Amino acid sequence: MKRRFVPIAIGAALGAALAFSGPSFATEYPSGPIEFVIPFGAGGGADLEGRLLAKEMEKHLGVKLIPVNKTGGGGAVTYTYIKNSPPDGMRIGWNSSSVLTTTNLGNTDFDYDAMDHIGMVEYQPQPFVVRSDAKWQSLEDFAKDCKANPGTLKIANSGTGSSTHAAAIALMNAVGCEVIHLPKGIKGRNKSVLNGEADAMVAPLTGALKLSKAGKLRILASLSSERNPVIPDVPTAKELGYDVVVDLFRGLSVAKDTPQEIKDRLAEAMTMAAKSDAFMDLAGKAGFTVAPMGHAEFSTFLAEEDVKIKGIFKQAGLYQSKSGN
């Protein structure tokens, strides 16, 4: 994913805020601590990034942002909570690619656009990984073995319908390989490769990098549009002839119809926090790319990615239409 930084406009649309709760509502925002809701458990990449971003946003909003982990349904619990919250900007959802996967999987009775999306913060590759002592030295080696032994090799993912599952499906479809997909959860995914239960996995780079540097895992390919500077020697699937790009992204969401002035305040704080020294330092170590994106561009991006995820899920028989079609 090659994205440019787009300055986020601040201002306008005060009328929406006035209509919501009187003349002073938006200008008094935020009136107290803001709940920062994280869809996944404590200690993982989403949690660590989200907590740091929240801490940095405090400096620009002047109030505490309280991280709260609301797990379940591949993000569905958090997104349902944000969707049903008052449109006052006092509850922010730390979204990810899961906002598309869980809504298309049928874990919610609404689509991703049932919320307002403030913007994107970062994106990162989802590499294809094997154990360091595995016989496959390249993705091509794995593909040859897989084609010779269809339906036998096992690829672990974070859960059925997760972004890692979608990426694995897309890659194996491009390779022309029939595999067994193992939904193991975030912690179980890595463990299953290390103990030999799974032959390979797809994981966010932040979830595979530490074990790769420790010499326990080997990264065979990245599913991004270009090489990542943290793993510069790892080729992309596209370089190897497989037209697959399925990055993982993270951003912020609020309830539908949140006043524009509030969304602008949050967008400004989000961008400044993402560009802070602390967050940029984490990005350099963990391997994600900080690329703040405003509402308009993020909305276009989400619509394009939603089409992609729908296509992957439909081909795999996982898609659940809200209309019953």
N, C-alpha and C positions, 0 to 999 in steps of 0.2 A: 504494500500500500504506500504510494508516494503522495504525500499531502503537504501543502504549503500552509504556513501560519496565516490565518485570516483575522485581522483585528476585529474585535467584537464591539459593535456600536453600543454606546450607553446613552440612554435618554428616552425620549418620546413615549407615546402611548400612556400618559398619565391617566387618561380617561378611563382605561380599564381598571386601574387601581381605585379610582374614585367610585366607580360603579360598584366595586366589590364591598367596600366597607367605610365609606365616608372620606372626607378630604384629607385626613391626617394619617390614614392607614399606611400607605406606601412610603410616605416620607418618614414615618416612625419605624419602618422595618430595618433591621429585625428588632423586635420588642423584647426578646429574651433568648435563652439558649435554643439552638436549632438541633433537631434530631437528624443525625447522619446515618442512614440505614444501609447496612452492608448485607448483601444477599447470601454470603457464604461464611463459613465458620472462622473462628479466631485462629490466627497463626498462618493462614495461607496467603498467597500473593494478593488476592483481592482485599483481604483484611489489612495487610501491612500497608499497601498503597493507599487504601481508603483512609486509614487512620492518620497517615502523614498528610494527605491532602487536606483533611478536615482541620488538622492542627494549623496548617499554613493559611487556610481560608479564614480562620479566626482573626488573624492579624489585619485582615482587610474588612471584615464585617463587624468587628468590635464586640463580638459575643462568643460564648462557648459553642462549639459544635460537638455534640455528644454522640460518639459512635455507638451504634446498637446493631448487633448481629441478629437478623431475622432470617433463619435458614429454612430450606424446604422447597421441594418441587422445582429444583433447578433454577431458583430465583423467583418462582411464582409467589411465594409468601411475601417477599419484599415488594414486588411489583403490585400485588393486590392491595397491600397496605398503603402504598403511595397513591394508587389510583383512587382509593376510597378516603383519602385524607382531605381535610379542608384546603381549598386553594389559597393558602396564605403564606407559602414558602417556609413554613416552620418545620417541615419534614422533607428531607432531600434523599432521594434514592441514588446509591452508587451503582449505576447500571453497567452492563457489559454486553457482550454478544448474546448472553443468556436472555436478554430482553426480546430477542428475535427467536431463539431456539425454543424457549419454554412456551411462548405464545403460539408458535406454529405446531408444537408437539401436542397441544391440547391441555396443558397444565393450568391454563387460565381460560375464562370464558370471554376474553377480550383480546384485541390485537395490540401491538406495541404502541400504536398511535392513540390509545386511550389515555395516555399521559402526555404531558408536555416535556420536551427534552431540552435541557439547558445548553448542552454542548458535549463535545468529546474532549477527553483529557489526553489519552494515550492509546497506542496500539502496539501489538507485539506479534512476532511469528508464533506459529504452532508447529514446532519441528516434529519430524518422524524419528523416533529414537529406539535403539535396541541396547541390550546389555553390552558392556565393553568387551566381553569375551565371546560374543556371538560370532558365528561364522560369516555373517554378512558384513562386508566392508563398505558397501554402497547400496543405494536404493535400487540400482540395477540388479545387484546380486539378490536382494530380497525379492524383487519382481520375478526373476527367473525361477527361483525356488518356489515361489507362490504359484506361478503358472504351471509348474511341473507337478505340484501337489495341491490342487484346488480344494478349498474347504477345510484345510488342516491347520494353517498358521493362525495364531490368535493375536489380535491387536487390542490392547486395553485402552479404555477411555474413562473420562470422569463420570459418566452416567449416560443412560440412554437418552438421546436427543440433545446432549450437551454440545457445546461448540467443538470440543475435541472429537466427539463422535461424528459430528457433521463433517469435520475436516478429514477424518479417517475414511469415511464413506466416499467423499469426493476424490481423495487420492487413489483409493483402491479401484474406484470406477475408472479413473483416468489410466491407471496401470493395466486394467483389464484382469484384475485379480479377485478371486473369491476367497474371503477370509472369514474367520469367526470374530465378531466384535464382542469384547468383554467389558460390560459396565462395572467398574470397580470402585467408583468414588474417587475423590481427589487424592486422598492418602493411599488408598488401595491400588490406584493406578500405577504409581511408581513401584510400590512393593511387589506387585504381581510380575513386573518385568525383572526386578532384581532377584526374585526367588524362582524364576523360570516358569511360573504359571502362564504368563503371556510371553509371546515372542518379541513383541514390539509395543509401542504406544505412541499416541499423539498427545502432546501436552503443551500448555503455554511455555514459552521460553523460560519465564520466571520459575516454572515448576520443574524444569529439567536441567537448568544451567549448573546449579551447585553440585549435583551428582555427576554431571559431565566433567566438571573441573576436578572433581575428586577421583576421576578415573573409573567410575562405576557404570557409566552409561556412554554410549556412542551416538552422536547425532548424525543421521545420514542425510537429511534434507530439511530445508525450511519451506514452509508453505506460504511464504510472502512473495511479493512482486520483485523484491531485490534483497541482496544479502544484508544480514544484520552485522553492524560493526563489532558487536560483542563476540560473534562467531563468524569471523570473516572468511574462514576456510570452508564453511559449510555451504554447498550449492543450494539454490532454490530448485523446487520441483520443475519450475518452468525452464530453467537452464538445462535440465535433464530430459526435456521433451514432454513433460506432463503439465498441461495448462490448468493448474490448480492454484488458486490464491484464496486462502481462508484465514485471515488474521483474527486475532482476538482484540477487541477494543473495550475501553472503559470510559464512562462519562457520567453525567448527572441528569436526573429526572425529578420532576415535581408533579403535583396533581394538575389535571386539565383545568384550564381557565385561570391559572395563577396570573395575577396582574403583570403586565409587561415590565413595568418599572422594577418589580421584585425580581423577575427573571434576569433583567439586565444587571442588577446588583450582584446576583449570584454568578452570572457569567463573567463579570469583571473579576470577582474574587476567585473564581475557579481558574481563570487564566493566569492571574498573578501568582496563585499558589502553585500551579503546575510549572511555572517558570522560576520558582524559588530555587535557591542553591541546594536546599535540603532535598527537594523532590527531584531535581535534575541529577543530583549525586546518586540517589537511589536508582534512577533510570539507567545511568551509566553502568552501575554494578549489576542490576538485574536483567538488563537487556531490552527494556521496552523503550519505545520512541515517544517522547513528549510532543504532541501535535495538537495544541488547543484549536478547537473548531467551534464556531458559533452556531446558533440555533438553525439558521437558514441552510448552511452547508451541511450540518449534521443531519438535518431532516432529509435532505437529498441523499446523503450517504446511507441513512437508515432504510430509505425506500429501496435503494439499489441492493443493499445487503439482504433485505427481506425477500426480494425476488429470488436471490441466490439460494437462501436457506430453504425457501419453499420448494425450489426445484430439487435440491438434494434430498429433502425429506419425502417428497412425492415419489421420487425414483426408488427410495428405500422402503416405501409403504408406511412411513411414520407420520406423515402430515395429517393434521386434524383440522378440517375447515369449521369456522364458526357458524357458517350458514347451513352446514350439513351437506354441501355439495361435494 
